[in-house]
């Protein structure tokens, strides 16, 4: 068994977070062949029950942004989906709770070592930005996303994104530049990486 697949098997059997409201159910996908990494927050409740990353309305929008279909999205040799927390963290007062920090501390660096072919990392939301852009973020998510060209021009191209959740419809309406500039770039770059 390849090292990346052995690691995935270990993660799928992880039970570090026994205290989660729905119990541990690690949801992610990756292969050492993937060229795009989607670094999100943590699975939502719908995703927890379905057992596939972004298998909900947020995923529909993310696939639309990428300009790819479900078959391509769920092909781990094309696209790795590695959230900051692999299990549903539970509900808080204003949405889902933060991903458990122990998840990234335990697994994240091990996974990234097994992803040598990543040419584009999509960093979705605050927790993923805190981990992937600890010293380089702007004062808030909007400003970080607005400065996307700065992050994409680095040696390790990272593209900060808002969460594709329907809850962000107001943000998307207030920031039309996002779809005009960023989504246009994502589609072009994803098409190039998936085709090769």
Residue pairs with C-beta under 8 A, 6 or more apart in sequence:
1 9
2 32
3 32
3 114
4 30
4 31
4 32
4 114
4 115
5 31
7 110
7 111
7 114
8 28
8 29
8 30
11 26
11 28
11 86
11 107
11 111
12 26
14 24
14 26
14 86
14 106
14 107
15 24
16 24
16 100
16 102
16 103
16 106
17 24
17 87
17 100
17 102
17 103
18 24
20 87
20 88
20 89
20 90
20 100
21 88
21 90
21 91
22 45
22 48
22 87
22 88
22 90
23 87
24 87
25 43
25 48
25 51
25 87
25 88
26 86
26 87
27 43
27 47
27 48
27 51
27 52
27 53
27 83
27 86
27 87
28 53
28 80
28 81
28 82
28 83
28 86
29 53
29 74
29 76
29 79
29 80
29 81
29 82
30 37
30 76
30 80
30 81
30 82
30 111
30 114
30 115
31 76
31 77
31 80
32 114
32 115
32 116
32 117
33 76
33 77
33 78
33 117
34 76
34 77
34 78
34 79
34 80
34 115
34 117
34 118
35 78
35 79
35 117
35 118
35 119
35 120
35 193
35 194
35 196
36 66
36 78
36 79
36 80
36 118
36 119
36 120
36 121
36 122
36 190
36 193
36 194
37 79
37 80
37 81
37 82
37 115
37 118
37 120
37 121
37 122
38 53
38 54
38 62
38 79
38 80
38 81
38 82
38 122
38 124
39 82
39 83
39 84
39 121
39 122
39 123
39 124
39 128
39 131
39 132
40 53
40 54
40 81
40 83
40 84
40 124
40 125
40 128
40 163
41 83
41 84
41 85
41 96
41 98
41 99
41 124
41 125
41 126
41 127
41 128
41 163
42 83
42 84
42 85
42 86
42 87
42 88
42 89
42 96
42 98
42 99
42 100
42 103
42 127
43 53
43 83
43 85
43 86
43 87
43 88
44 56
44 58
44 88
44 96
45 88
45 91
45 96
46 55
46 56
47 53
47 54
47 55
47 56
47 59
47 88
48 87
48 88
50 56
52 74
53 59
53 81
53 83
54 62
54 63
54 73
54 81
57 165
57 166
58 163
58 164
58 165
58 166
59 73
59 164
61 164
61 165
61 166
62 73
62 124
62 164
63 69
63 70
63 73
65 161
65 164
65 183
65 186
65 187
66 73
66 186
66 187
66 190
67 186
67 187
67 190
67 191
68 79
68 190
68 194
72 78
72 79
72 194
73 79
78 194
79 194
80 115
80 118
82 108
82 111
83 99
83 128
84 99
84 103
84 104
84 108
84 127
84 128
84 131
85 98
85 99
85 100
85 103
85 104
85 127
86 103
86 107
87 100
87 103
88 96
89 96
89 97
89 98
89 99
89 100
90 96
90 97
91 97
92 98
95 167
98 127
99 127
104 131
108 131
119 157
119 193
120 157
120 159
120 189
120 190
120 193
121 132
121 156
121 157
121 158
121 159
122 159
122 161
122 186
123 129
123 132
123 133
123 158
123 159
123 160
123 161
124 161
124 162
124 163
124 164
125 141
125 161
125 162
125 163
126 141
129 137
129 141
129 144
129 160
130 137
132 158
133 144
133 151
133 158
133 160
136 150
136 151
137 144
137 160
138 144
138 146
138 147
141 160
141 162
142 162
142 171
142 175
144 151
144 160
145 160
145 161
145 162
145 175
145 178
145 182
146 175
146 177
148 159
148 160
148 181
148 182
148 185
151 157
151 158
151 159
151 160
152 158
152 159
152 185
159 182
159 185
159 186
161 182
162 168
162 171
162 172
162 178
172 178
172 179
